[in-house]
Amino acid sequence: MHPDPTRDDIAALVAARTPIVVLETEDEADAVELVLRAASRPPGGRAGRPVFRWSVTDGLRRMDVDLGGAQLHNADPPALLRSIVDGVAPAVYVLLDLHPWFDDPVVVRLLKDAALRPMGLRSTLVLVSHALTLPPEVEHLAVRVPVSFPTPAERALIVDRTVAAWGNVTGLHPHVDPQARELLVQRLAGLSRSDVGRLAHGAIVDDGALTVRDVPVVERARFDALAADGVLSYEYATVAPADVVGLDRVVRWLLLRRPAMDGSAPHLDAPRGVLLLGVQGCGKSLAARAAASILGVPLLRLDLAGVHDKYVGESERRLRDALAAADALAPCVLWVDEIEKAVASSDSDGGSARRVLGTLLTWLADRGSRVFVAATANDISALPPELVRKGRFDELFFVDLPDEEARSGLLRLHAARRGLTLRDDETAHLVAASDGFSGAEVEQAVVAATYAAHAYGRALDAGTVLEELRATRPLAVVMSERVMALRAWAATRTVPAR
């Protein structure tokens, strides 16, 4: 029997007569089963305690022994809590979705009364919900327990049981490819027990077999299941290294660290990540997206600004959920675009940005998973010093405006994609005309030239691109003071990306 840290934690808390235990999970049935096993059959040979399950729809029901139907008269939350406060036999109560009544002062008072009963009469209340913010009156009396994910052995057992159950129902003997089964068990890491069973059932039910063809389908469903309220998304379209023109130093740096991420050199320490600073439109986001293909791992995008919520504590919870999902999906690249917009504090956010920053910094410092963070920033003045300091990221790269060689490569790349092959002399004229342009501005000049050529009914040529370049005022000219200040700051603090 493999140890279950969640069950062991719950068993220890029940034995210590902890008044309130909080389990935040969407897998309700799994949480009830964990508490039942921890409380009714505790380790060490100690006597178990009665376990009750409550919901507002079913009332109160004994779980460790079968006593028939539920106590519907205790479906009302105040009535339930009064019976717990007046009870003479300590027990464990699993209360499902009690939080909607936390704005009722009677419920809050009864919850506190139950928690403050003498040790010999005190019951343990296990509050289960997908997300739960306790009233401040009882927060200090509660202990939050993180729900552990099933181990590889447990996942393998769930897959085997699912296959056997499908065979029993259909009367057929399903074909199971051993390699596909092993890959499936690996890919289902980070999911709850019910999700593991659901995805395993989906893999077997379509054709009555487990084959390697089922693995990509299950993996995509796994990413969708761990989407973390839309804050975390799976990016299916990554960028090839050849498309990262002019950022050769970043590409070389990433290539050196690929063996530590793709598993070919497990003895190497996994890289932590990079912070890409620089001028807008010069390829920071492109490099962050290319990091996944260079390192040979999936790409996740974290919408850090999207974690902010008007309710106190909810922003940090959403971020913790997203980061936990990223940990579960490792190895992967976690792309955080324009990170400064989400962690810059203001007087009007009620301290939310500071709390989100604290949650992020703690995770950056403590994580042990192979999650490579690729963060980008445009405004260095908005970044807090504790985020920029060495140790949060392996390296700080500065992405400057492309030089002549980089602009030449960009012009040839974007022109070739649109059917135009530039001669050396044409490229030289366009490079001279694009001095001070960002990579995005070079690309947009070529795109604008295709529109102009179509409008005039002629083929795209270098002359049309040149006209568009001359008609454009680049950002480095429009905001020259800010660009110069950024360059001055980065000169002695970062590594050039080119």
N, C-alpha and C positions, 0 to 999 in steps of 0.2 A: 504493500500500500504506500503510494507516494504521499508525502506530507502536503497538506493544503494550508498555506499561511493564513488565509481568511478564516477557515474553520478553527484553526488553533487560536487565532486572536479572539474570536468570538467565545470560544470555550473558556479562555483565560478571563475575559471580561465578565462572563456569566458567573464563573466561580468566585470572582471578586465582588459580586453584587453591584456591578456598575449600573447606575440607575437608568441611563439612556445611552443607547448605541445607535449610530446612524450609518446606514448602508445606502449609498447613492449608486443605483444601478437600474438599467432598463430591463434586466433579466429577473423579473419578480419571482418566478417559480424557482429559479436557481437559488435566489437569496433565501427563500423560505426553507428550501431543502438544506442549505448550509447551516442555518440556525437550528433546524431540527436535529441534524446530526451532531452539532456542537453541544447543544444543551441537553438533549435526552440521552446521548451516549458519550459523555465526556471522557477524555483520556485519563489514564491513571487509576481506573476502577472506581472513581467516585460515583455516587448516586446521581442520576439525572434529575432534572427538574421538569415539571409539566410545561408543555409548549402549546401556546394558543396562537391562532391566526385570526386577524380581524380585518374586515373591510366594511365600508359603509353599506355595501350591497348585500353582503353575506352575513354580517354580524360576527359573532365570536364562535370559533370552532376549535375543539381540542385536536391537536395534531399527533401527539406521541402515542395516544391510544384512541381507539374508535369508540366514541360515546354517542354515536348517532348524529342527529342533525345539529345545525348551528343554533346558537342562542340569538335569535333575531331581536329579542328585546334589548340586546346590547349593541344594536347597530348604530344607535345615536352616539356620537363621540362623547358628549358630557356624561351620558349614562354609563358608557364603557369605562371612562376614567374614574367615575365615582366607585364603580364596583372594584376597580383595581386598588384604589385608595383604601376602601373598607375591607379588602380581603385579608384573610389571616394566614393564607398559605402562599409563600413566595413562588412565583412562576416566571416564565419568559413569555412575553407578549410580542408577537410580530405584527406591527401595525402598518397596514398598507395605505399609503397616500393620506396620511392624517394632516398634512401641511395646509390644505385649504381652510382648515378651521383655526389656524394660528392667529387670525385676526380677532378671534373671540376671546375676550379677557377671562371668561369662565374656563374655557379649555386650557388656556395658558396657566391659570392658577392651579387647576387640577393636575396638570402635567408636572408642575413644580411640586405640588403636595405629594404626588406619587414618588418623585425622585428623592424627596427629603424624609421619607419614612425611616424608622429605625432599621438598622442593618438586618436584624433578625426577621423583619417583616417585609423587607424591600424586594420588590420584583424588578426585573430588567425589562425595559421597553425598547424593542428594536424597531426603529422607524425606517421604513423602506420606501424609497421613491426614486424617480429618475434624477431629480434635483431637489435639494431640501435646504432651506435656510431657516434655522431655528430662531425663535424669539430670543431676544437678548437676556430675558429673565432666566432661561434654562440652558443657554449655550454653554456656560461654564460647567454644567453638570453632565455634559454629553461627551462621548468619545466617537470620533469618526473612524471607520475601518474601511480601507480600500479593498475592493472586491478583486481578488486575484483571478487571472485567466487560467483556463485549464492547461495542465502540463502536456508535453508531447504524448506521454503515455495515456493520459485521459482523452486527448483528442483522437488517438488511434482507437481507443476503446469505443468512443462515440461513433466513429466512422464504421467500425466493424458491426456495432449494434444496429446502426441505421441500415447497412447492407443486409444484415440478417432479417431485420423487420420487414424490409421490402420483399425479400424472398418468401417470408412466411405469408405475407398478404397476397402476393401474386401467384405463389406456387411455383415460381421459376427459380433457377439457380443462376444468380448474376455472375458475370465474368468480372474478376478484379485483377487488374494488372498490378503486380507488386510495386513496380516503380511508380506508377500513377498514385497508388495508395500512399506511398512514402512522401511523394511531392505534395499530395493533398493535405496530409497531416502537417507538413511544414508550412504550407501557404495559409492554413487556417489559424495560425498563431495570432494572438491578440484579440480573438473573438470570444464572446461568452459561450457557455455550453449550449444554450438553445440555438445560437447562431451557427455554431459548428454543426449541430445536428440538421439544421434547416438547409445549409449549403451542401452538406454531404447528401442529403435526400434529393436536392435538386440535381446533383451530379449523377445520381444513379437512376433517377426516375425517367429521364428523357429517352434513354436507349437500353436500360437494364444492364449497364456495364460501367465500370470505372476504368477509364483509359486516359492516356496523356492528353487527349483532346479536351477532356473536362477541366484540366488544370487552369488554362487561361480564363475560362468562363468563371470558374470559382474565384480566381484571383481578382477579377474585375468586380464581382459581387462583394468580395471582401473589402475592397477599397470603398465601395458604395456604403457598406454597412458601418464603416468607421469614418464617415464623412464629418462627424463632430459638428452637427447643427449648421452645416454649410460653411463653417469657418475653414475647414480643411478640404481641399479638392485634389483629385488625381489628374495630373496633366498627361494626356496621352501623346501629345505632339511635342517631342523634344527637339533640340537643335544639334545638328551635326558639328563636329569640331571644325570642319572646313568652312563653315559659315561664320565662325568667330574671327573675322578678319582684323588683324592688327593687334590682337591681345595674346601674342605668342607666349609671353611670360606666364600668364594665367593658365593657358592650356598646358604648358610644360609642367607647371607646378601641380596641376590636377592629375596629369598622366603618371607622375611619380607616385601618387598616392592611390592609384586605382587598385593595386594588389591588396591594399589594406581594406578596401571596401567590397570588392567582388568575391572575397573569400579565398583567393589564390595564395595569400600570404597571411594566415591567421595569427602568426606570431607578431605581426606589426601592429602598433597602436593605431586605432582608427582615427583619421583626421576629424577635427571638430567643425571646421568650417572657415569661410572667408567673409569679410565685409568689403563690398565693392563700393567705393566712394567715387564721385566724379561728376562731370558735366552732363546735363541731361542729353539723352539721345546718342550717347557715345558707346553703347553696347553693354552696359552693366546687366540689364535684364537678360539680354541675349547670352551673356557669359554664364549667368546663373542657371538658365535653362539648359545650356550646353553641358554644364557640370554633370548632369545626370547621365547623359550618353557617354561622356568621357570616363566617368567612374563606373559605368556599367550597372547602374541601379535605377529604380523607378524615381519619378519626380513628383513630389507633393507641393502644393502651393498653400501657404498659410495666409489667410486674409486677416492680418493682425488688427486692422482697423475695425473689422467686423465683429470682434469679440466684445466691443464696448456695449454695455447694457445700462439702462437707467436704474436698475435695482442694485443696491449695494451688495457686493460679493458675487454677483452673477457673472460679471466680466472675467474675474479670475477663474471661476469654475469653468466657463466655456473655454478659456485658454488652457487650463489644466487638462480638460478632456481632449482638446485637439493635440496637445503635446504628448499625452498618453497614447493617443492613436498613432502618432508618428513613431513613437518608441516601438509600438507593437508591429508596425509595418517595416521596421528596419530590416536590412539596410536600405536606405533611401536618401535622396537629397530633399531637404526642406527649404523651399524658396520663399523668402520673406521680402516682398518688393516695397521699396520706399518705407523702410522701417521707422524713419523719424516721424512720420505722420501719425503713428499709433502710440508712440511712447513719449512724445513731447507734452509736457504738463501745461495746463492752463488753469486760471482761477475759476472757470465755469464747469469743469468736469467733475467736481466733488472728490478729487483725489483718485479717480478711476485710472488715469494714465500711470500714476505712480505705483498703484497696486499691480497693474498689468505688467509694468516694467519689473517690479520686484519678483513676480511669478516667473517671468521670462529669464531673468538673471539667475535665479535659483536653479532653474532647469538647465540653463547653459553650463553652469558650474558643476552640477551634480550628475548629469545624465551619463549612463554607461552604455547606452545603445549606439549602434552604428548609424546615427542620423547626422548627415553632413548638412550644416546650415549654410545656405548661400543667401546672404542679406545684401540689399542695395540701399543706397542713400544718396540724395542729391544735396541736402542742406546739412552740412556738418555742424553748424551752429545750433541746430535743433536736437542734436544727439547728446544724451547725458554722458558725462565722462566715464561713468562706471560701465557703460556698454562698450565704449571704444577701447578701453584699456586692454592690454595684452592678457591673454588667458581666456577671454570670452570667445575669441576667434583665433585661429592659427595665424592668420595674416590679414593685413589691411592693404588692399590694392587700390591705387588711384587710377581711374580711367579718364585720361585726358582727351582733348580733341585729337582726331587722327592726324598723323603727320603725312608727308607726301606719299611715302610708300604705302601706308594704310589707305589713303584716299584713292590711290591708283588701284589697289586691290578691290576696294568697295565699288568703284565705278565699273570695273570690268565684271565683277560678280553680278551687280544689279542690271547692267546692260545686257549681259549674256542671258539672264533669266527672261528677258523680254525680246530675245531674238536679235540683239545688236552686238556684233563683234567689233571692238574698238581697235584701231591701229595704234601703234606706239606714239606717233605724233599727235593723234587725236586725244589719246589719254593724257599726254603731257599738257595740252591746252586746257583740258577739263580739270586736271589737278591744280593748275595755277589759278583757275577761276574759282575753285572751291576752297581756297585758303580760309581757314577759320570756320569751316562747316563741320557740324557733327555728322556721325555716321547716318543718323536718321534723316538729316537734312540732305545729305548726298542721295540717299535712296529716294526721298520724296521728289527731288529734282528730276531724277530719271522717270519716276512715275508720272509726274506732271508733263514731261516731254512726250510720253506715250499718248496722253490725252490730247495734247496739242497736235501731234502728228496725225492722229485719227481725225480731229476736227478739220484739219487742212487737207485731208485726203492724200497724205504722203507717207512714205516709210519713215520709221524712226531712224534718226541719224545723230551724229555727234553734234552737229550744229544746233539742232533743236534742244538737246540737253544743255548746251552752252548758253542758249538764250534763257533757259529756266534758271540756271545757276546765277546769271547776271541779274535776274529779276528778284532774287531772294536776298533778304537781309538776315544773316545767320544770328543765332542766339548769342554767340560770342561777341557780336558787335552790339546788339540791342542791350545786352546785360553785361557789358564788358567789365564793369567794376566788380560785380559779384563773381564772375569767372576768375578774374585776377586774384581776388581774395581767397577763393577756394584753392587755386594753384599754390599760392603762398603758404597756406596752412598745410597742404599736403606735401610740400617739398621736403620737409625734414621728418615727417611723421608716418609716411606710407611708402609702399613699394610701387614703383611704376608698373602698370599692367602691360605696357607695350615693350 
